[in-house]
Amino acid sequence: MTVRGIGILGGTFDPIHAGHLRAAHAALSAFGLARIDFVPAGDPWQKAEVTPGIHRLAMLRLGVEYEPRFTVNTCELERTGPTYTVDTLRAMREAVGPAMPLVLIIGDDQWANFHTWKDWEEIPALAHIAHVARNGATGEADGAVLEAFRGRETAPEKLTETPAGGVCRFEMPPTDARSEVIRKLVRELPFAEAMRRIEGWISPDTAEHILRHGLYGAHRA
C-alpha cells in the first residue's frame, strides 16, 4: 500500500486519551496515511462547556509527541466564533491542493448525526469519510446521507487512491477510555486514586498537566 494522504481527527480532546490515539493508529494502518492531523475544536457548536483551549492544546501536544506521524493543527482554535468541520476542510483543501487525499476520521456516533452538520453535503467534495466504532457505540447514518453516499463505499486499501468522495468503515482496538469518565474521576477522587483507576488512558505528562493546573477539579487528597 502506498503511503499517502492526510487523516483529520477533530474533537475537543478534553483530555486526549487512549481512545483517540488507538483510532488514529488504526487509521494510519488501514488507509496507509502519511500523517494524522489532530484538530482541537475552538468553540464547538454541539458542546456547551469545554476546558479552555490553551490547556486542551497543551494536553494534546503532550499526548501525541511520541509519534512523528501525529501533528497538531490549531486552525479551529485560531478561528473566532463557532467552529464547523466543513470550514476546516475547506481551509485544508485550499492549503494542500486538489490532488492530496484527505480522510476525515469520525466515530460511528458522529456518522449517525452527520445529517445535522453544517453544509454536510459539501464534505464529500473535500474529503473521504472514515467512520469507526468507539466505546461500543454504533450508528447508521440518516437516509439522506446514505443516499448521498450511495455507490461511494470504498475498501480501506483503495481509499487514498483518489483525493476525496469515498466512505469507509474501519475497526480499532477496543478501549474503555472516555473523556467524561476521566473528568468525573479526577473531580471526585484524590488524584492518585483517579489515575490508578484509569491507568493507561492518558500519558504521565498529560496527567501532570492536569494536576499542576487543577483541571477538572484535580486535588491530591
C-alpha positions as CSV (number, residue, x, y, z in Angstrom):
1,M,0.0,0.0,0.0
2,T,1.4,3.4,-1.0
3,V,1.8,5.8,2.0
4,R,0.0,8.9,1.1
5,G,-2.8,11.2,2.3
6,I,-3.6,13.1,5.5
7,G,-6.1,11.9,8.2
8,I,-8.0,14.5,10.0
9,L,-9.2,13.7,13.6
10,G,-11.1,16.5,15.3
11,G,-12.5,16.8,18.7
12,T,-12.4,18.7,22.0
13,F,-9.7,16.4,23.3
14,D,-10.8,17.2,26.9
15,P,-8.5,15.5,27.5
16,I,-6.7,13.5,24.8
17,H,-6.8,9.8,25.8
18,A,-6.0,6.2,24.5
19,G,-9.2,6.0,22.5
20,H,-8.2,8.9,20.3
21,L,-4.8,7.5,19.9
22,R,-5.9,4.0,19.0
23,A,-8.3,5.4,16.4
24,A,-5.5,7.4,14.9
25,H,-3.1,4.4,14.8
26,A,-5.8,2.2,13.3
27,A,-6.5,4.8,10.6
28,L,-2.8,5.1,9.8
29,S,-2.6,1.3,9.3
30,A,-6.0,0.9,7.5
31,F,-5.5,3.6,4.9
32,G,-1.7,3.9,4.6
33,L,-1.8,7.6,5.6
34,A,1.3,9.7,5.8
35,R,0.1,11.5,8.9
36,I,-2.8,12.3,11.1
37,D,-3.7,15.9,11.9
38,F,-5.3,16.3,15.3
39,V,-7.6,19.3,15.2
40,P,-8.7,20.6,18.6
41,A,-12.1,22.4,18.5
42,G,-12.2,26.0,19.3
43,D,-15.9,26.8,20.2
44,P,-17.6,23.5,19.3
45,W,-21.2,24.3,18.4
46,Q,-22.5,20.9,19.8
47,K,-20.8,21.2,23.2
48,A,-21.7,24.0,25.6
49,E,-18.8,23.8,28.1
50,V,-15.2,22.8,27.4
51,T,-11.9,23.4,29.1
52,P,-10.0,26.5,27.8
53,G,-8.2,25.8,24.5
54,I,-4.8,26.7,25.9
55,H,-5.0,23.6,28.2
56,R,-6.6,21.3,25.8
57,L,-3.9,22.2,23.2
58,A,-1.1,21.6,25.8
59,M,-2.5,18.2,26.8
60,L,-2.9,17.3,23.1
61,R,0.6,18.1,22.3
62,L,1.9,16.1,25.3
63,G,-0.3,13.2,24.3
64,V,0.9,12.9,20.7
65,E,4.5,13.9,20.9
66,Y,5.8,10.3,20.9
67,E,4.5,9.7,17.3
68,P,6.2,11.7,14.5
69,R,3.2,10.9,12.2
70,F,0.9,12.8,14.5
71,T,0.7,16.6,14.2
72,V,-1.5,19.2,15.8
73,N,-3.4,21.6,13.6
74,T,-4.6,24.7,15.6
75,C,-6.8,26.2,12.8
76,E,-10.0,25.9,14.8
77,L,-8.5,27.3,18.0
78,E,-7.4,30.3,16.0
79,R,-10.8,30.8,14.4
80,T,-13.3,33.1,16.2
81,G,-16.9,32.0,16.8
82,P,-18.4,28.5,16.5
83,T,-16.2,26.0,14.6
84,Y,-17.6,23.8,11.9
85,T,-15.9,20.8,10.3
86,V,-16.7,22.0,6.8
87,D,-14.9,25.2,7.3
88,T,-11.8,23.3,8.5
89,L,-12.0,21.0,5.5
90,R,-12.3,24.0,3.1
91,A,-9.2,25.6,4.6
92,M,-7.2,22.3,4.5
93,R,-8.2,21.5,0.9
94,E,-7.1,25.0,-0.2
95,A,-3.8,24.6,1.7
96,V,-2.9,21.1,0.3
97,G,-4.3,21.5,-3.2
98,P,-6.8,19.4,-5.2
99,A,-4.7,16.2,-5.5
100,M,-3.9,15.3,-1.9
101,P,-6.1,12.7,-0.3
102,L,-7.8,13.9,2.9
103,V,-9.6,11.5,5.2
104,L,-12.0,12.8,7.8
105,I,-12.0,10.3,10.8
106,I,-15.2,10.3,12.8
107,G,-16.9,7.9,15.2
108,D,-20.0,5.9,14.3
109,D,-21.9,8.1,16.7
110,Q,-20.9,11.2,14.6
111,W,-21.8,9.3,11.4
112,A,-25.3,8.8,12.8
113,N,-25.6,12.6,13.3
114,F,-23.8,13.6,10.1
115,H,-27.0,15.0,8.6
116,T,-27.1,17.7,11.4
117,W,-23.6,19.0,10.5
118,K,-23.4,22.4,8.7
119,D,-23.1,22.0,4.9
120,W,-22.6,18.3,5.2
121,E,-23.5,17.8,1.5
122,E,-20.3,19.7,0.6
123,I,-17.9,17.4,2.6
124,P,-17.6,14.6,0.1
125,A,-16.1,17.0,-2.4
126,L,-13.5,18.0,0.2
127,A,-12.5,14.7,1.9
128,H,-13.2,11.0,2.3
129,I,-15.2,9.9,5.4
130,A,-13.8,7.1,7.6
131,H,-16.1,6.2,10.5
132,V,-15.2,3.9,13.3
133,A,-16.9,2.3,16.3
134,R,-15.8,4.0,19.6
135,N,-16.6,2.7,23.1
136,G,-19.0,0.2,21.7
137,A,-21.2,2.9,20.1
138,T,-22.6,2.2,16.7
139,G,-24.9,4.1,14.5
140,E,-26.3,4.3,11.0
141,A,-26.4,7.5,9.0
142,D,-29.6,9.3,8.2
143,G,-31.3,8.3,4.9
144,A,-30.4,11.4,3.1
145,V,-26.7,10.9,4.0
146,L,-26.9,7.2,2.9
147,E,-28.4,8.3,-0.4
148,A,-25.7,11.0,-1.0
149,F,-23.0,8.4,-0.4
150,R,-24.6,5.6,-2.4
151,G,-22.0,3.9,-4.5
152,R,-19.2,5.7,-2.7
153,E,-18.3,2.8,-0.4
154,T,-14.6,2.2,-0.7
155,A,-12.3,-0.6,0.5
156,P,-9.8,0.8,3.1
157,E,-6.7,0.0,0.9
158,K,-8.2,1.9,-2.0
159,L,-9.5,5.0,-0.2
160,T,-6.5,7.2,-0.8
161,E,-6.3,6.4,-4.5
162,T,-8.5,9.5,-5.0
163,P,-8.5,12.8,-3.2
164,A,-12.0,12.7,-1.8
165,G,-15.5,11.4,-2.1
166,G,-15.3,7.9,-0.6
167,V,-16.8,6.5,2.6
168,C,-15.4,3.6,4.6
169,R,-15.9,2.0,8.0
170,F,-12.8,0.7,9.8
171,E,-12.1,-1.1,13.1
172,M,-10.0,0.0,16.0
173,P,-8.8,-1.9,19.2
174,P,-11.4,-1.6,21.9
175,T,-10.8,0.6,24.9
176,D,-12.9,1.9,27.8
177,A,-11.2,5.3,27.8
178,R,-13.6,8.2,27.7
179,S,-13.0,11.9,28.4
180,E,-16.1,12.3,30.5
181,V,-15.1,9.4,32.8
182,I,-11.6,10.9,33.2
183,R,-13.1,14.3,34.2
184,K,-15.6,12.7,36.6
185,L,-13.0,10.6,38.4
186,V,-10.5,13.4,38.7
187,R,-13.2,15.7,40.1
188,E,-14.5,13.1,42.6
189,L,-11.4,11.2,43.8
190,P,-7.9,12.1,45.1
191,F,-5.7,12.4,42.1
192,A,-3.6,9.4,42.7
193,E,-6.6,7.2,43.1
194,A,-8.2,8.6,39.9
195,M,-5.0,7.9,38.0
196,R,-4.9,4.3,39.3
197,R,-8.4,3.7,38.0
198,I,-7.7,5.0,34.5
199,E,-4.2,3.6,34.2
200,G,-3.1,3.7,30.6
201,W,-5.8,6.0,29.5
202,I,-3.7,9.2,29.5
203,S,0.1,9.8,29.4
204,P,2.0,10.7,32.5
205,D,2.8,14.1,31.1
206,T,-0.9,14.8,30.4
207,A,-1.7,13.7,34.0
208,E,1.0,16.0,35.4
209,H,-0.5,18.9,33.4
210,I,-4.0,18.2,34.8
211,L,-2.8,18.2,38.4
212,R,-0.4,21.2,38.0
213,H,-3.2,23.4,36.7
214,G,-6.1,21.9,38.8
215,L,-8.1,20.9,35.7
216,Y,-11.4,19.1,36.2
217,G,-11.1,19.9,40.0
218,A,-7.9,17.8,40.4
219,H,-6.9,17.5,44.0
220,R,-4.3,15.5,45.9
221,A,-6.5,14.5,48.8
